[in-house]
């Protein structure tokens, strides 16, 4: 089963920020696809909820220095 979650993320200011988020999240077991947009202040993640939690995804984004506001 695959779920898709859209997170409101602030602090991304360029394509480099988007790429950093994508690279980091794709390393997590259970993450299938990541789309990040600094213009929309959003990250969309397709994930297997049996392997990875939204809390784990949130932590990884915050470790990079961005702030997760919640889900959209």
ZAZA-331345 format. One record per atom (N, C-alpha, C): y, x, z; chain; atom name. Coordinates in steps of 0.1 Angstrom, whole numbers, plus 5000, padded with zeros to 4 digits. Atoms other than C-alpha are relative to their C-alpha. Layout:
N
<rec v="Y" u="X" w="Z" mol="A" atom="CA"/>
...
//
This chain:
72
<rec v="4988" u="5008" w="5000" mol="A" atom="N"/>
<rec v="5000" u="5000" w="5000" mol="A" atom="CA"/>
<rec v="5012" u="5009" w="5000" mol="A" atom="C"/>
<rec v="4987" u="4993" w="5000" mol="A" atom="N"/>
<rec v="5035" u="5012" w="4992" mol="A" atom="CA"/>
<rec v="5011" u="4991" w="5003" mol="A" atom="C"/>
<rec v="4988" u="5007" w="4997" mol="A" atom="N"/>
<rec v="5067" u="5001" w="5008" mol="A" atom="CA"/>
<rec v="5012" u="5007" w="4995" mol="A" atom="C"/>
<rec v="4988" u="4993" w="5004" mol="A" atom="N"/>
<rec v="5102" u="5008" w="4997" mol="A" atom="CA"/>
<rec v="5011" u="4996" w="5010" mol="A" atom="C"/>
<rec v="4989" u="5002" w="4990" mol="A" atom="N"/>
<rec v="5131" u="5012" w="5021" mol="A" atom="CA"/>
<rec v="5012" u="5007" w="4995" mol="A" atom="C"/>
<rec v="4987" u="4995" w="5005" mol="A" atom="N"/>
<rec v="5168" u="5017" w="5013" mol="A" atom="CA"/>
<rec v="5008" u="5002" w="5013" mol="A" atom="C"/>
<rec v="4993" u="4996" w="4988" mol="A" atom="N"/>
<rec v="5187" u="5036" w="5040" mol="A" atom="CA"/>
<rec v="5015" u="5003" w="4996" mol="A" atom="C"/>
<rec v="4986" u="4996" w="5002" mol="A" atom="N"/>
<rec v="5225" u="5039" w="5043" mol="A" atom="CA"/>
<rec v="5002" u="5013" w="5007" mol="A" atom="C"/>
<rec v="4999" u="4986" w="4995" mol="A" atom="N"/>
<rec v="5232" u="5076" w="5047" mol="A" atom="CA"/>
<rec v="5014" u="5005" w="4996" mol="A" atom="C"/>
<rec v="4986" u="4995" w="5002" mol="A" atom="N"/>
<rec v="5267" u="5091" w="5052" mol="A" atom="CA"/>
<rec v="4999" u="5015" w="5001" mol="A" atom="C"/>
<rec v="4999" u="4986" w="4999" mol="A" atom="N"/>
<rec v="5277" u="5127" w="5048" mol="A" atom="CA"/>
<rec v="4996" u="5008" w="4987" mol="A" atom="C"/>
<rec v="5003" u="4994" w="5013" mol="A" atom="N"/>
<rec v="5263" u="5134" w="5013" mol="A" atom="CA"/>
<rec v="5012" u="5000" w="4992" mol="A" atom="C"/>
<rec v="4988" u="4999" w="5007" mol="A" atom="N"/>
<rec v="5291" u="5146" w="4991" mol="A" atom="CA"/>
<rec v="4998" u="5005" w="4986" mol="A" atom="C"/>
<rec v="5002" u="4994" w="5014" mol="A" atom="N"/>
<rec v="5275" u="5160" w="4959" mol="A" atom="CA"/>
<rec v="4985" u="4999" w="4996" mol="A" atom="C"/>
<rec v="5014" u="5000" w="5005" mol="A" atom="N"/>
<rec v="5244" u="5163" w="4938" mol="A" atom="CA"/>
<rec v="4991" u="5009" w="5007" mol="A" atom="C"/>
<rec v="5008" u="4990" w="4992" mol="A" atom="N"/>
<rec v="5233" u="5193" w="4959" mol="A" atom="CA"/>
<rec v="4995" u="4993" w="5012" mol="A" atom="C"/>
<rec v="5004" u="5008" w="4988" mol="A" atom="N"/>
<rec v="5232" u="5170" w="4989" mol="A" atom="CA"/>
<rec v="4988" u="4991" w="4997" mol="A" atom="C"/>
<rec v="5011" u="5009" w="5005" mol="A" atom="N"/>
<rec v="5211" u="5145" w="4970" mol="A" atom="CA"/>
<rec v="4987" u="5007" w="4998" mol="A" atom="C"/>
<rec v="5012" u="4992" w="5003" mol="A" atom="N"/>
<rec v="5187" u="5172" w="4959" mol="A" atom="CA"/>
<rec v="4994" u="5005" w="5013" mol="A" atom="C"/>
<rec v="5005" u="4995" w="4988" mol="A" atom="N"/>
<rec v="5184" u="5186" w="4994" mol="A" atom="CA"/>
<rec v="4992" u="4989" w="5007" mol="A" atom="C"/>
<rec v="5007" u="5011" w="4994" mol="A" atom="N"/>
<rec v="5174" u="5151" w="5007" mol="A" atom="CA"/>
<rec v="4987" u="4997" w="4993" mol="A" atom="C"/>
<rec v="5012" u="5002" w="5008" mol="A" atom="N"/>
<rec v="5149" u="5146" w="4979" mol="A" atom="CA"/>
<rec v="4990" u="5010" w="5003" mol="A" atom="C"/>
<rec v="5009" u="4989" w="4998" mol="A" atom="N"/>
<rec v="5133" u="5180" w="4983" mol="A" atom="CA"/>
<rec v="4993" u="4999" w="5014" mol="A" atom="C"/>
<rec v="5005" u="5000" w="4986" mol="A" atom="N"/>
<rec v="5129" u="5176" w="5021" mol="A" atom="CA"/>
<rec v="4991" u="4988" w="5002" mol="A" atom="C"/>
<rec v="5009" u="5012" w="4998" mol="A" atom="N"/>
<rec v="5115" u="5140" w="5020" mol="A" atom="CA"/>
<rec v="4988" u="5001" w="4992" mol="A" atom="C"/>
<rec v="5012" u="5000" w="5008" mol="A" atom="N"/>
<rec v="5091" u="5147" w="4992" mol="A" atom="CA"/>
<rec v="4989" u="5009" w="5006" mol="A" atom="C"/>
<rec v="5010" u="4992" w="4993" mol="A" atom="N"/>
<rec v="5074" u="5173" w="5015" mol="A" atom="CA"/>
<rec v="4992" u="4992" w="5010" mol="A" atom="C"/>
<rec v="5007" u="5008" w="4990" mol="A" atom="N"/>
<rec v="5064" u="5145" w="5039" mol="A" atom="CA"/>
<rec v="4988" u="4993" w="4994" mol="A" atom="C"/>
<rec v="5012" u="5007" w="5004" mol="A" atom="N"/>
<rec v="5028" u="5133" w="5035" mol="A" atom="CA"/>
<rec v="5003" u="4985" w="5000" mol="A" atom="C"/>
<rec v="4999" u="5014" w="5000" mol="A" atom="N"/>
<rec v="5030" u="5097" w="5024" mol="A" atom="CA"/>
<rec v="5013" u="4995" w="4993" mol="A" atom="C"/>
<rec v="4988" u="5003" w="5008" mol="A" atom="N"/>
<rec v="5064" u="5098" w="5006" mol="A" atom="CA"/>
<rec v="4996" u="5001" w="4985" mol="A" atom="C"/>
<rec v="5004" u="5001" w="5014" mol="A" atom="N"/>
<rec v="5058" u="5088" w="4970" mol="A" atom="CA"/>
<rec v="5012" u="5003" w="4991" mol="A" atom="C"/>
<rec v="4989" u="4998" w="5009" mol="A" atom="N"/>
<rec v="5093" u="5088" w="4955" mol="A" atom="CA"/>
<rec v="5013" u="4999" w="5008" mol="A" atom="C"/>
<rec v="4987" u="5000" w="4993" mol="A" atom="N"/>
<rec v="5129" u="5094" w="4966" mol="A" atom="CA"/>
<rec v="5011" u="5000" w="4990" mol="A" atom="C"/>
<rec v="4988" u="5000" w="5008" mol="A" atom="N"/>
<rec v="5162" u="5085" w="4951" mol="A" atom="CA"/>
<rec v="5012" u="5001" w="5010" mol="A" atom="C"/>
<rec v="4989" u="4999" w="4991" mol="A" atom="N"/>
<rec v="5194" u="5096" w="4967" mol="A" atom="CA"/>
<rec v="5013" u="5000" w="4992" mol="A" atom="C"/>
<rec v="4987" u="5001" w="5006" mol="A" atom="N"/>
<rec v="5230" u="5088" w="4958" mol="A" atom="CA"/>
<rec v="5012" u="5002" w="5009" mol="A" atom="C"/>
<rec v="4988" u="4998" w="4991" mol="A" atom="N"/>
<rec v="5261" u="5103" w="4974" mol="A" atom="CA"/>
<rec v="5011" u="4989" w="4997" mol="A" atom="C"/>
<rec v="4990" u="5010" w="5004" mol="A" atom="N"/>
<rec v="5283" u="5078" w="4955" mol="A" atom="CA"/>
<rec v="4997" u="4987" w="5007" mol="A" atom="C"/>
<rec v="5004" u="5013" w="4994" mol="A" atom="N"/>
<rec v="5264" u="5048" w="4969" mol="A" atom="CA"/>
<rec v="4997" u="5002" w="5015" mol="A" atom="C"/>
<rec v="5003" u="4997" w="4986" mol="A" atom="N"/>
<rec v="5258" u="5065" w="5003" mol="A" atom="CA"/>
<rec v="4986" u="4994" w="5004" mol="A" atom="C"/>
<rec v="5013" u="5006" w="4998" mol="A" atom="N"/>
<rec v="5221" u="5055" w="5000" mol="A" atom="CA"/>
<rec v="4989" u="5009" w="4996" mol="A" atom="C"/>
<rec v="5013" u="4993" w="5003" mol="A" atom="N"/>
<rec v="5186" u="5069" w="5000" mol="A" atom="CA"/>
<rec v="4989" u="4989" w="4999" mol="A" atom="C"/>
<rec v="5011" u="5009" w="5002" mol="A" atom="N"/>
<rec v="5157" u="5049" w="4986" mol="A" atom="CA"/>
<rec v="4987" u="5007" w="5000" mol="A" atom="C"/>
<rec v="5013" u="4993" w="4999" mol="A" atom="N"/>
<rec v="5122" u="5059" w="4996" mol="A" atom="CA"/>
<rec v="4989" u="4991" w="4998" mol="A" atom="C"/>
<rec v="5012" u="5007" w="5001" mol="A" atom="N"/>
<rec v="5089" u="5047" w="4984" mol="A" atom="CA"/>
<rec v="4990" u="5007" w="5008" mol="A" atom="C"/>
<rec v="5008" u="4993" w="4990" mol="A" atom="N"/>
<rec v="5063" u="5054" w="5011" mol="A" atom="CA"/>
<rec v="4987" u="4992" w="5003" mol="A" atom="C"/>
<rec v="5013" u="5006" w="4994" mol="A" atom="N"/>
<rec v="5028" u="5048" w="5024" mol="A" atom="CA"/>
<rec v="5002" u="4999" w="5015" mol="A" atom="C"/>
<rec v="4998" u="5002" w="4986" mol="A" atom="N"/>
<rec v="5034" u="5033" w="5058" mol="A" atom="CA"/>
<rec v="4988" u="5004" w="5009" mol="A" atom="C"/>
<rec v="5012" u="4995" w="4992" mol="A" atom="N"/>
<rec v="4999" u="5044" w="5069" mol="A" atom="CA"/>
<rec v="5001" u="5015" w="5003" mol="A" atom="C"/>
<rec v="4999" u="4986" w="4999" mol="A" atom="N"/>
<rec v="5010" u="5080" w="5065" mol="A" atom="CA"/>
<rec v="5013" u="5005" w="5005" mol="A" atom="C"/>
<rec v="4987" u="4996" w="4995" mol="A" atom="N"/>
<rec v="5047" u="5082" w="5073" mol="A" atom="CA"/>
<rec v="5008" u="4989" w="5005" mol="A" atom="C"/>
<rec v="4992" u="5011" w="4994" mol="A" atom="N"/>
<rec v="5071" u="5062" w="5094" mol="A" atom="CA"/>
<rec v="5015" u="5002" w="4995" mol="A" atom="C"/>
<rec v="4986" u="5000" w="5003" mol="A" atom="N"/>
<rec v="5107" u="5053" w="5087" mol="A" atom="CA"/>
<rec v="5008" u="5009" w="5010" mol="A" atom="C"/>
<rec v="4994" u="4991" w="4990" mol="A" atom="N"/>
<rec v="5116" u="5071" w="5119" mol="A" atom="CA"/>
<rec v="4999" u="5015" w="4996" mol="A" atom="C"/>
<rec v="5002" u="4986" w="5004" mol="A" atom="N"/>
<rec v="5101" u="5104" w="5106" mol="A" atom="CA"/>
<rec v="5009" u="5003" w="4988" mol="A" atom="C"/>
<rec v="4991" u="4998" w="5012" mol="A" atom="N"/>
<rec v="5121" u="5100" w="5073" mol="A" atom="CA"/>
<rec v="5014" u="5001" w="5005" mol="A" atom="C"/>
<rec v="4986" u="5000" w="4994" mol="A" atom="N"/>
<rec v="5153" u="5093" w="5093" mol="A" atom="CA"/>
<rec v="5002" u="5013" w="5007" mol="A" atom="C"/>
<rec v="4999" u="4987" w="4993" mol="A" atom="N"/>
<rec v="5147" u="5124" w="5115" mol="A" atom="CA"/>
<rec v="5002" u="5011" w="4990" mol="A" atom="C"/>
<rec v="4999" u="4990" w="5010" mol="A" atom="N"/>
<rec v="5143" u="5146" w="5084" mol="A" atom="CA"/>
<rec v="5014" u="5000" w="4993" mol="A" atom="C"/>
<rec v="4986" u="5001" w="5005" mol="A" atom="N"/>
<rec v="5176" u="5133" w="5069" mol="A" atom="CA"/>
<rec v="5010" u="5005" w="5010" mol="A" atom="C"/>
<rec v="4990" u="4996" w="4990" mol="A" atom="N"/>
<rec v="5194" u="5139" w="5101" mol="A" atom="CA"/>
<rec v="5000" u="5015" w="5003" mol="A" atom="C"/>
<rec v="5002" u="4986" w="4998" mol="A" atom="N"/>
<rec v="5180" u="5174" w="5105" mol="A" atom="CA"/>
<rec v="5009" u="5007" w="4989" mol="A" atom="C"/>
<rec v="4992" u="4994" w="5010" mol="A" atom="N"/>
<rec v="5198" u="5181" w="5072" mol="A" atom="CA"/>
<rec v="5015" u="4999" w="5003" mol="A" atom="C"/>
<rec v="4986" u="5001" w="4996" mol="A" atom="N"/>
<rec v="5231" u="5171" w="5088" mol="A" atom="CA"/>
<rec v="5006" u="4987" w="4995" mol="A" atom="C"/>
<rec v="4995" u="5013" w="5005" mol="A" atom="N"/>
<rec v="5235" u="5136" w="5073" mol="A" atom="CA"/>
<rec v="4997" u="4989" w="5011" mol="A" atom="C"/>
<rec v="5002" u="5011" w="4990" mol="A" atom="N"/>
<rec v="5238" u="5104" w="5093" mol="A" atom="CA"/>
<rec v="4994" u="4988" w="4994" mol="A" atom="C"/>
<rec v="5006" u="5012" w="5005" mol="A" atom="N"/>
<rec v="5215" u="5075" w="5088" mol="A" atom="CA"/>
<rec v="5006" u="4988" w="5007" mol="A" atom="C"/>
<rec v="4994" u="5011" w="4994" mol="A" atom="N"/>
<rec v="5234" u="5043" w="5094" mol="A" atom="CA"/>
<rec v="4991" u="4988" w="5003" mol="A" atom="C"/>
<rec v="5009" u="5011" w="4999" mol="A" atom="N"/>
<rec v="5205" u="5019" w="5090" mol="A" atom="CA"/>
<rec v="4994" u="4997" w="4987" mol="A" atom="C"/>
<rec v="5006" u="5004" w="5013" mol="A" atom="N"/>
<rec v="5186" u="5001" w="5063" mol="A" atom="CA"/>
<rec v="5010" u="4990" w="4993" mol="A" atom="C"/>
<rec v="4992" u="5009" w="5008" mol="A" atom="N"/>
<rec v="5203" u="4982" w="5035" mol="A" atom="CA"/>
<rec v="4992" u="4988" w="4995" mol="A" atom="C"/>
//
